[in-house]
C-alpha cells in the first residue's frame, strides 16, 4: 500500500479518536470488535448475493459484497493503526512474510 493510503487510515483513526466517547484500552477493544461487525455485514451481503436466505432471497448484489469486504479491510487497518504506531511497517512485513511463505 502506498503512503497516501496509510495517511488516510491514520486520519480516519484520528477522527475516530476525536469523536468517540470511548477512551484508553477500550478503544483498542472496540476497534478490534468492529472488525467482527463488518465481517457480519459481508456474510449477510454474500448470502443476499447468492440468494441463500429463503426468507430474504436475492437481497444484495456482488457489488455489495465487494464494498463490505473493503469495509472489513479498512476497519482492520484502522484497528491495527490504533494498536501500534508501526502499523504500516508491521503490515508490510507481514504481507511479505506471507507472500514469501506462500509464493516460493
C-alpha distances in whole Angstrom, upper triangle without the diagonal:
4,7,8,6,7,11,11,11,13,16,16,17,19,21,21,23,25,26,27,30,29,29,28,27,28,25,23,25,25,21,21,24,22,20,23,24,21,22,25,24,22,26,28,26,26,30,30,29,31,34,35,36,40,40,37,37,34,33,29,27,24,22,23,22,18,18,19,17,14,16,16,12,12,15,14,11,14,16,14,14,18,19,17,16,14,12,8,11,12,9,8,12,13,10,12,15,15,14,17,20,19,19,22
4,5,6,7,9,10,11,13,15,16,17,19,20,22,23,25,26,27,31,30,29,29,29,29,26,24,27,26,23,23,26,24,22,26,27,24,25,28,27,25,29,31,29,29,33,33,31,34,37,38,39,42,43,40,39,36,35,31,29,27,24,25,24,21,20,22,19,16,18,19,15,14,17,17,13,15,18,16,15,19,20,18,16,15,13,9,12,14,12,10,14,16,14,15,18,19,18,20,23,23,22,24
4,5,5,6,9,10,10,12,14,15,16,18,20,21,22,24,25,29,28,27,27,27,28,24,23,26,25,22,23,26,24,23,26,27,24,26,29,28,27,30,32,30,31,35,35,34,36,39,40,41,44,44,41,41,39,37,33,32,29,27,27,26,23,22,23,21,18,19,20,16,15,17,17,13,14,17,16,13,17,19,16,14,13,12,9,11,14,12,12,15,17,16,17,20,21,20,22,25,25,25,27
4,5,5,6,9,10,10,12,14,15,16,18,20,21,22,24,28,27,27,27,27,28,24,23,26,25,21,23,26,23,22,26,26,23,25,28,27,26,29,31,29,30,33,33,32,35,37,38,39,43,43,39,39,37,35,31,29,27,25,25,25,21,20,21,20,16,18,19,16,14,17,17,13,14,18,16,14,17,20,18,16,15,14,11,14,17,15,14,18,19,18,20,23,23,23,25,28,27,27,30
4,5,5,6,9,10,11,12,14,15,17,18,20,21,22,26,25,25,26,25,25,22,21,23,22,19,20,22,20,19,22,23,20,21,24,23,22,26,27,25,26,30,30,29,31,34,35,36,39,39,36,36,33,31,28,26,24,22,22,21,18,17,18,16,13,14,15,12,10,13,13,10,11,15,14,12,15,18,17,15,14,12,10,13,15,13,13,16,17,16,18,21,21,20,23,25,25,25,28
4,5,5,6,8,10,10,12,14,15,16,18,20,21,24,23,23,23,22,23,19,18,21,20,17,18,21,19,18,22,22,20,21,25,24,23,26,28,27,28,31,32,31,33,36,36,37,41,40,38,38,35,33,30,29,27,24,24,23,20,19,19,18,15,15,16,12,10,13,12,9,9,12,11,9,12,14,13,11,11,9,7,10,12,11,11,15,16,15,17,20,20,20,23,25,25,25,28
4,5,5,6,9,10,10,12,14,15,16,18,20,23,23,22,23,23,23,20,19,22,21,18,20,23,20,20,24,24,22,24,27,26,25,29,30,29,30,34,34,33,36,38,39,39,43,42,39,40,37,35,32,31,29,26,26,25,23,21,21,20,17,17,18,15,12,14,15,11,11,14,13,11,13,16,15,12,13,11,10,13,15,14,15,18,19,19,21,23,24,24,26,28,29,29,31
4,5,5,6,8,10,10,12,14,15,16,18,22,21,21,22,23,23,19,19,21,20,16,18,21,18,18,22,21,19,21,24,23,22,26,27,26,27,31,30,30,33,35,36,36,39,39,36,36,34,31,28,27,26,23,22,22,20,17,18,18,14,14,15,13,10,12,13,10,10,13,13,11,13,16,16,14,15,13,12,16,17,15,16,20,20,19,22,24,24,25,28,29,29,30,32
4,5,5,6,9,10,11,12,14,15,16,20,19,19,19,19,19,16,15,18,16,13,15,17,15,15,18,19,16,19,22,21,20,24,25,24,26,29,29,29,31,33,34,34,38,37,34,35,33,30,27,27,25,23,22,21,19,17,17,16,13,12,13,11,7,9,10,7,6,10,10,8,10,13,13,12,13,10,10,14,14,13,15,18,18,17,20,22,22,23,26,27,27,28,31
4,5,5,6,9,10,10,12,14,15,18,18,17,17,18,18,15,14,18,17,13,16,18,17,17,20,21,19,21,24,23,24,27,28,28,29,32,32,32,35,37,37,37,41,40,37,38,36,34,31,30,29,26,25,25,23,20,20,19,16,15,16,14,11,12,12,9,7,10,10,7,9,12,11,10,11,10,10,13,14,14,16,18,19,19,22,23,24,25,27,29,29,30,33
4,5,5,6,9,10,11,12,14,18,17,17,19,20,20,16,16,19,18,15,18,20,18,18,22,21,20,23,25,24,24,28,29,28,30,33,32,32,35,37,38,38,41,40,37,38,36,33,30,30,29,26,25,25,23,20,21,20,17,16,17,16,12,13,14,12,9,13,13,10,11,15,15,13,15,13,13,17,18,17,19,22,22,22,25,27,27,28,31,32,32,33,36
4,5,5,6,9,10,10,12,15,15,16,18,18,18,14,15,17,15,12,15,17,14,15,19,18,16,19,21,20,21,24,25,24,27,29,29,29,32,34,35,34,38,36,34,35,33,30,27,27,26,23,22,22,20,18,17,18,15,13,14,13,10,10,12,10,7,11,12,10,10,14,15,14,16,14,14,18,19,17,19,22,22,22,25,27,27,28,31,32,32,33,36
4,5,5,6,9,10,10,14,13,13,14,15,14,10,11,14,12,10,13,15,13,14,18,17,16,19,21,21,22,25,26,26,28,30,30,31,33,35,35,35,38,37,35,36,34,32,29,29,28,26,24,24,22,20,19,19,16,14,15,14,10,10,11,9,6,8,10,7,7,10,12,11,14,12,13,17,17,16,19,21,21,21,24,26,26,27,30,31,31,32,35
4,5,5,6,9,10,13,13,13,14,15,15,12,13,16,15,13,16,18,16,18,21,21,20,23,25,24,25,28,29,29,31,34,34,34,37,38,39,38,42,40,38,39,38,35,32,32,31,29,27,27,26,23,22,22,20,17,18,17,14,13,15,13,9,12,13,10,9,13,13,12,15,14,15,18,19,19,21,24,24,24,27,29,29,30,33,34,34,36,38
4,5,5,6,8,12,13,13,15,17,16,13,15,17,15,13,17,18,16,18,21,20,19,22,24,23,24,27,28,27,30,32,32,33,36,37,37,37,40,38,36,37,36,32,30,30,30,27,25,26,25,21,21,22,19,16,18,18,14,13,16,14,11,13,15,12,12,15,16,16,18,17,18,22,22,21,24,26,26,26,29,31,31,32,35,36,36,37,40
4,5,5,6,9,10,11,13,14,13,9,12,14,11,10,13,15,12,15,18,16,16,19,21,20,22,25,25,25,28,30,30,31,34,35,35,34,37,36,33,35,34,31,28,29,29,26,24,24,24,20,19,20,18,15,16,16,13,11,14,13,9,11,13,12,10,13,15,16,18,16,18,22,21,21,23,26,25,26,29,30,30,31,34,35,35,37,39
4,6,6,8,8,8,10,12,11,8,11,13,11,10,14,16,14,17,19,19,19,22,24,23,25,28,28,29,31,33,33,34,37,38,38,37,40,39,37,39,37,34,32,33,32,30,28,28,27,24,23,23,21,18,19,19,16,14,15,15,11,11,14,11,9,12,14,14,17,16,18,21,21,21,24,26,26,27,30,31,31,33,35,36,36,38,40
4,6,8,10,10,12,15,14,11,14,17,15,14,18,19,17,20,22,21,21,25,26,25,27,30,30,31,33,35,35,36,39,40,40,39,42,40,38,40,39,35,33,34,34,31,29,30,29,26,25,26,23,20,21,21,18,17,19,18,14,15,17,15,13,16,17,17,20,19,21,24,24,24,27,29,29,30,33,34,34,36,38,39,39,41,44
4,7,9,10,14,16,14,12,15,16,14,13,17,18,16,19,21,19,19,23,24,23,25,28,28,28,31,33,32,34,37,37,38,36,39,37,35,37,36,33,31,32,32,30,27,28,27,24,23,24,22,19,20,21,18,16,19,18,14,15,18,16,14,18,20,20,23,21,23,26,26,26,29,31,30,31,34,35,35,37,39,40,40,42,44
4,5,8,11,13,11,8,12,13,10,11,15,15,13,16,18,17,18,21,22,22,24,26,26,27,30,32,31,33,36,36,36,35,38,36,34,36,35,32,30,32,32,30,27,27,27,24,22,24,22,19,19,20,17,15,17,17,14,14,17,16,13,16,18,19,22,21,23,26,25,25,28,30,29,30,33,34,34,36,38,39,39,41,44
4,7,10,12,10,9,13,13,11,13,16,16,15,19,20,19,20,23,24,24,26,28,28,29,32,33,34,35,38,38,38,36,39,37,35,38,37,34,33,34,35,33,30,30,30,27,25,27,25,22,22,23,21,18,20,21,17,16,19,18,15,17,20,21,25,23,26,29,28,28,31,33,32,33,36,37,36,39,41,41,41,44,46
4,7,9,6,6,9,10,8,10,13,13,13,17,18,17,19,22,22,23,25,27,27,29,31,33,33,35,37,38,37,36,39,37,35,38,37,34,33,34,34,33,30,29,30,27,24,25,24,21,21,22,20,16,18,19,15,14,17,16,13,14,17,19,22,21,24,26,25,25,29,30,29,30,34,34,34,36,38,38,39,41,44
4,7,6,5,9,10,10,11,14,15,15,18,20,20,21,24,25,26,28,30,30,32,34,35,36,37,40,40,40,38,42,40,38,41,40,37,36,37,36,35,32,32,32,29,27,27,26,23,22,23,21,18,19,19,15,14,16,15,12,13,16,17,20,20,23,25,24,24,28,29,28,30,33,33,33,36,38,38,39,41,43
4,5,6,8,10,11,12,14,15,16,19,20,21,22,25,26,27,29,31,32,33,35,36,37,39,41,42,41,40,43,42,40,43,42,39,37,39,38,36,34,33,33,30,28,28,27,24,23,23,21,19,19,19,16,14,15,15,11,11,14,15,18,18,22,23,22,23,27,27,26,29,31,31,32,34,36,36,37,40,42
4,5,5,7,9,10,11,13,15,17,18,19,21,22,24,25,27,28,30,31,33,34,36,37,39,40,39,38,41,40,39,41,40,38,36,37,36,35,33,31,31,29,27,26,26,23,21,22,20,17,17,17,15,12,13,14,10,9,12,15,18,17,21,22,20,21,25,25,24,26,29,29,29,32,34,33,34,37,39
4,5,5,6,8,10,10,12,15,16,16,18,20,21,23,25,26,27,29,30,32,33,35,36,37,36,35,38,37,36,38,38,35,33,35,34,33,30,29,29,27,25,25,24,21,20,21,19,16,16,17,15,12,14,15,11,11,15,17,20,19,22,24,22,22,26,27,25,27,30,30,30,33,35,34,35,38,40
4,5,5,6,9,10,11,13,15,15,17,19,20,21,23,25,26,27,29,31,32,33,35,36,35,34,38,36,35,37,36,33,32,33,32,31,28,27,27,25,22,22,21,18,17,18,16,13,13,14,11,9,12,11,8,9,12,14,17,16,19,21,20,20,24,25,23,25,28,28,28,31,33,33,33,36,38
4,6,5,6,9,10,11,13,15,16,17,19,21,22,24,25,27,28,30,31,32,34,35,34,34,37,36,35,37,36,33,31,32,31,30,28,26,26,24,22,21,20,18,16,16,15,12,11,12,10,7,9,10,6,6,10,13,15,13,17,19,17,17,21,21,20,22,25,25,25,27,30,29,30,33,35
4,6,5,6,9,10,11,13,15,16,17,19,21,22,23,25,26,28,29,31,32,33,32,31,35,34,33,35,34,32,30,31,30,30,27,25,26,24,21,21,21,18,16,17,16,13,12,14,12,9,11,13,10,9,13,16,18,16,20,22,19,19,23,23,22,23,27,26,26,28,31,30,30,33,36
4,5,5,6,9,10,10,12,14,15,17,19,20,21,23,24,26,27,29,30,31,30,29,33,31,30,32,32,29,27,29,28,27,24,23,24,22,19,19,19,16,14,16,15,11,11,14,11,9,12,13,10,11,15,18,19,17,20,23,21,20,24,25,23,24,28,28,27,29,32,31,32,34,37
4,5,5,7,9,10,11,13,15,16,17,19,20,22,23,25,26,27,29,31,30,29,33,32,30,32,31,28,26,27,26,25,22,21,21,19,16,16,16,13,11,12,11,8,8,10,7,5,9,10,8,9,12,15,17,14,17,19,17,17,20,22,20,21,24,25,24,26,29,29,29,31,34
4,5,5,7,9,10,11,13,15,16,18,19,21,22,24,25,26,28,29,28,28,31,31,29,31,30,28,26,27,26,25,22,21,21,19,16,16,16,13,11,12,12,8,7,10,9,6,8,11,9,9,13,16,17,14,17,19,16,16,19,20,18,19,23,22,21,24,27,26,26,29,31
4,5,5,7,9,10,11,13,15,16,17,19,20,22,23,25,26,27,26,25,29,28,27,28,28,26,24,26,25,24,21,20,21,19,16,16,16,14,11,13,13,10,10,13,12,9,12,14,13,13,16,19,20,18,21,23,20,19,23,24,21,22,26,25,24,27,29,28,28,31,34
4,5,5,6,9,10,11,13,14,15,17,19,20,21,23,25,26,25,24,28,26,25,27,26,23,21,23,22,21,18,17,18,16,13,13,14,10,9,11,11,7,8,11,10,8,12,14,12,14,17,19,20,17,20,22,20,19,22,24,21,22,26,26,24,27,30,29,29,31,34
4,5,5,6,9,10,11,12,14,15,16,18,20,21,23,24,23,23,27,26,24,26,25,22,20,21,20,20,17,15,16,14,11,11,11,9,6,8,9,6,6,10,10,8,11,13,13,14,17,19,19,16,18,21,18,16,20,21,19,19,23,23,21,23,26,26,25,27,30
4,5,5,6,9,10,10,12,14,15,17,18,20,21,22,21,20,24,23,22,24,23,21,20,21,20,20,17,15,17,16,12,12,14,11,8,11,13,10,10,13,13,11,14,17,16,16,20,22,23,19,22,24,21,19,23,24,21,21,25,25,22,25,28,27,26,29,32
4,5,5,7,9,10,11,13,14,16,17,19,20,21,20,19,23,22,20,22,21,19,17,19,19,19,15,14,16,14,11,12,13,10,9,12,13,10,11,15,14,13,16,18,17,18,21,24,25,21,23,26,24,22,25,26,24,24,28,28,25,28,31,30,29,31,34
4,5,5,7,9,10,11,12,14,15,16,19,20,19,19,22,22,20,21,20,17,15,17,16,15,12,11,12,11,7,8,10,7,5,9,10,8,9,13,13,12,15,17,17,18,21,23,24,20,21,24,22,20,23,25,22,22,25,26,24,25,29,28,27,29,32
4,5,5,6,9,10,10,12,14,15,17,18,17,17,21,21,19,20,19,17,15,16,15,15,13,10,12,11,8,8,10,9,6,10,12,10,10,14,15,14,16,19,19,19,22,25,24,21,22,25,22,20,22,24,21,20,24,24,22,23,27,26,24,27,30
4,5,5,6,9,10,11,12,14,15,16,15,14,18,17,16,17,17,15,14,16,15,16,13,11,14,13,9,10,13,11,9,13,15,13,14,17,18,17,19,22,21,22,25,28,28,24,26,28,26,23,26,28,25,24,28,28,25,27,30,29,28,30,33
4,5,5,6,9,10,10,12,14,15,15,14,18,17,15,16,15,13,11,13,13,13,9,9,11,10,6,9,11,9,9,13,14,12,14,17,17,17,20,22,22,23,26,28,28,25,26,29,27,24,27,29,26,25,29,29,26,28,31,31,29,31,34
4,5,5,6,9,10,10,12,14,14,14,18,18,15,16,14,13,10,11,10,11,8,6,8,8,5,6,9,9,8,11,13,13,14,17,18,18,20,22,22,24,26,28,28,24,25,27,25,22,25,27,24,22,26,27,24,25,28,28,26,27,31
4,5,5,6,9,10,11,12,11,11,15,15,14,14,13,12,11,12,12,13,11,8,11,12,9,9,13,12,11,14,16,16,16,19,21,20,22,25,25,26,28,31,30,27,27,30,28,25,27,29,25,24,28,28,25,26,30,28,26,28,32
4,5,5,6,9,10,10,10,9,13,12,10,11,11,9,8,11,11,13,10,9,12,12,9,11,14,13,13,16,18,17,18,22,22,22,24,27,27,28,31,33,33,29,30,33,30,28,30,32,29,28,31,31,28,30,33,32,30,32,35
4,5,5,6,8,10,10,10,14,14,11,11,9,8,6,7,8,9,6,5,9,9,8,10,13,12,13,15,17,17,18,21,22,22,25,27,27,29,31,33,33,29,29,32,30,27,29,31,28,27,30,31,28,29,32,32,29,31,34
4,5,5,6,8,9,10,13,14,12,11,10,9,7,8,7,10,8,6,9,11,9,10,13,14,14,16,18,18,19,22,23,24,25,28,28,29,32,34,33,29,29,32,30,27,29,31,28,26,29,29,26,27,30,29,27,28,32
4,6,5,6,5,6,10,11,9,8,8,8,8,10,10,13,11,9,13,14,12,14,17,17,16,19,22,21,22,25,26,26,28,30,31,32,34,36,36,32,33,35,33,30,32,34,31,29,32,32,29,30,33,32,30,31,35
4,5,5,7,7,10,10,7,6,5,4,4,7,9,11,9,9,13,14,12,14,17,17,17,20,22,22,23,26,27,27,29,31,32,33,36,38,37,34,34,36,35,31,33,36,33,31,34,35,31,32,36,35,32,33,37
4,6,8,10,12,13,10,9,6,7,5,5,6,9,8,7,11,12,12,13,16,17,17,20,22,22,23,26,27,28,29,31,32,34,36,37,37,33,33,36,34,31,32,34,32,29,33,33,30,30,34,33,30,31,35
4,5,8,11,13,11,8,7,9,8,8,9,12,12,10,13,16,15,16,19,20,19,22,24,24,25,28,29,30,31,34,34,35,38,39,39,35,35,37,35,32,34,35,32,30,33,34,30,30,34,33,30,31,35
4,6,7,9,7,5,4,7,8,10,11,14,13,13,16,18,17,18,21,22,22,24,26,26,27,30,31,31,33,36,36,37,40,42,41,37,38,40,38,35,37,39,36,34,37,37,34,34,37,36,33,35,38
4,6,9,8,7,8,10,11,13,13,17,15,14,18,19,18,19,22,22,22,24,27,26,27,30,31,31,33,36,36,37,39,41,41,37,38,40,38,35,37,38,35,33,36,36,33,33,37,35,32,34,37
4,5,5,5,8,9,11,14,15,18,16,15,19,20,18,19,23,22,22,25,27,26,27,30,31,31,33,36,36,36,39,42,41,38,39,41,39,36,38,39,36,35,38,38,35,36,39,38,35,37,40
4,6,5,9,10,13,16,18,21,19,18,22,23,21,23,26,26,26,29,31,30,31,34,35,35,37,39,39,40,43,45,45,41,42,45,42,39,42,43,40,39,42,42,38,39,43,41,38,40,43
4,6,10,10,13,16,19,21,19,19,23,23,21,23,26,25,25,29,30,29,31,34,34,34,37,39,38,40,43,45,45,41,42,45,43,40,42,44,41,40,43,43,40,41,44,43,40,42,45
4,7,6,10,13,16,18,15,16,19,20,18,21,23,23,23,26,28,27,29,32,32,32,35,37,36,38,41,43,43,39,40,43,41,38,40,42,39,37,41,41,38,39,42,41,39,40,44
4,6,9,11,14,16,15,15,19,20,19,21,23,23,24,27,28,28,29,32,33,33,36,38,38,39,42,44,44,40,40,43,41,38,40,42,39,37,40,41,37,38,41,40,37,39,42
4,6,8,11,13,12,12,16,17,16,18,21,21,22,24,26,26,28,30,31,32,34,36,36,38,40,42,42,38,38,41,39,36,38,40,37,35,38,39,35,36,39,39,36,37,40
4,7,10,12,10,11,15,15,14,17,19,19,20,23,24,24,26,28,29,29,32,34,34,36,38,40,40,36,36,39,38,34,36,39,36,34,38,38,35,36,39,39,36,37,41
4,7,8,6,8,11,11,11,14,16,16,17,20,21,21,23,25,26,27,29,31,31,33,35,37,37,33,33,36,35,31,33,35,33,31,34,35,32,32,36,36,33,34,38
4,5,5,7,9,10,11,13,15,16,17,19,20,21,23,25,26,27,29,31,32,33,35,37,36,32,32,35,34,30,32,34,32,29,33,34,31,31,34,34,31,32,36
4,5,5,6,9,10,11,12,14,15,17,18,20,21,23,24,26,27,29,30,32,33,35,34,30,29,32,31,27,28,31,29,26,29,30,27,27,31,31,28,28,32
4,5,5,6,9,10,11,12,14,15,17,18,20,21,23,24,26,27,29,31,32,33,32,29,28,31,30,26,27,30,28,26,29,30,28,27,31,31,29,29,33
4,5,5,6,9,10,11,12,14,15,16,18,20,21,22,24,26,27,29,31,32,31,28,27,30,29,26,28,30,28,26,29,31,28,28,32,32,29,30,34
4,5,5,6,9,10,11,12,14,15,17,18,20,21,23,24,26,27,29,30,30,26,26,28,27,24,25,28,25,23,26,28,25,25,29,28,26,27,31
4,5,5,6,9,10,11,12,14,15,17,18,20,21,23,24,26,27,28,28,24,23,26,25,21,23,25,23,21,24,26,23,23,27,27,24,25,29
4,5,5,6,9,10,11,12,14,15,16,18,20,21,22,24,26,27,27,23,22,26,25,21,23,26,24,22,25,27,24,25,28,29,27,27,31
4,5,5,6,9,10,10,12,14,15,16,18,20,21,23,25,26,26,22,22,25,24,21,23,25,23,21,25,26,24,24,28,28,26,27,31
4,5,5,6,9,10,11,12,14,15,17,18,20,21,23,24,24,20,20,22,21,18,20,22,20,18,21,22,20,20,24,24,22,23,27
4,5,5,6,8,10,11,12,14,15,16,18,20,21,22,22,18,18,21,20,16,18,21,19,17,21,22,20,21,24,25,23,24,28
4,5,5,6,8,10,10,12,14,15,16,18,20,21,21,18,18,21,20,17,19,22,20,19,23,24,22,23,26,27,25,27,30
4,6,5,6,9,10,10,12,14,15,17,19,20,20,16,17,20,18,15,18,20,18,17,21,21,19,21,24,24,23,25,28
4,5,5,6,9,10,11,12,14,15,17,18,17,14,14,17,15,12,14,17,15,14,17,19,17,18,21,22,21,22,25
4,5,5,6,9,10,10,12,14,16,16,16,13,13,16,16,13,15,18,17,16,19,21,19,20,24,24,24,25,28
4,5,5,6,9,10,10,12,15,16,16,13,14,17,16,14,17,19,17,17,21,22,21,22,25,26,25,27,30
4,5,5,6,9,10,11,12,14,14,11,12,15,13,11,14,16,14,14,18,18,17,19,22,22,22,24,27
4,5,5,6,8,10,11,12,12,8,9,12,11,9,12,14,13,13,16,17,17,18,21,22,22,23,26
4,5,5,6,9,10,11,12,9,11,14,13,12,15,17,16,16,20,21,20,22,25,26,26,27,30
4,5,5,6,9,11,12,9,12,14,13,12,15,17,16,17,20,20,20,22,25,25,25,27,30
4,5,5,6,9,9,6,9,11,9,8,12,13,12,14,17,17,17,20,22,22,23,25,27
4,5,5,6,7,5,8,10,10,10,13,15,14,16,18,19,20,22,24,25,25,27,29
4,6,8,10,8,11,14,13,13,16,18,17,19,22,22,22,25,27,27,28,30,32
4,7,9,8,12,13,11,12,16,16,15,18,20,20,21,23,25,25,27,29,31
4,5,6,9,10,9,11,14,14,14,17,19,19,20,22,24,24,26,28,30
4,6,8,9,9,11,13,14,15,17,19,20,21,23,25,26,27,29,30
4,6,5,6,8,10,11,12,14,15,16,18,20,21,22,24,25,27
4,6,5,6,8,10,10,12,14,15,16,18,20,21,22,23,25
4,6,5,6,9,10,11,12,14,16,16,18,20,21,22,24
4,5,5,6,9,10,11,12,14,15,16,18,20,21,22
4,6,5,6,8,10,10,12,14,15,16,18,19,21
4,5,5,6,9,10,11,12,14,15,16,18,20
4,5,5,6,9,10,10,12,14,15,16,18
4,5,5,6,9,10,10,12,14,15,16
4,5,5,6,8,10,10,12,14,15
4,5,5,6,8,10,10,12,14
4,6,5,6,8,10,10,12
4,5,5,6,8,10,11
4,5,5,6,8,10
4,5,5,5,8
4,6,5,6
4,6,6
4,6
4
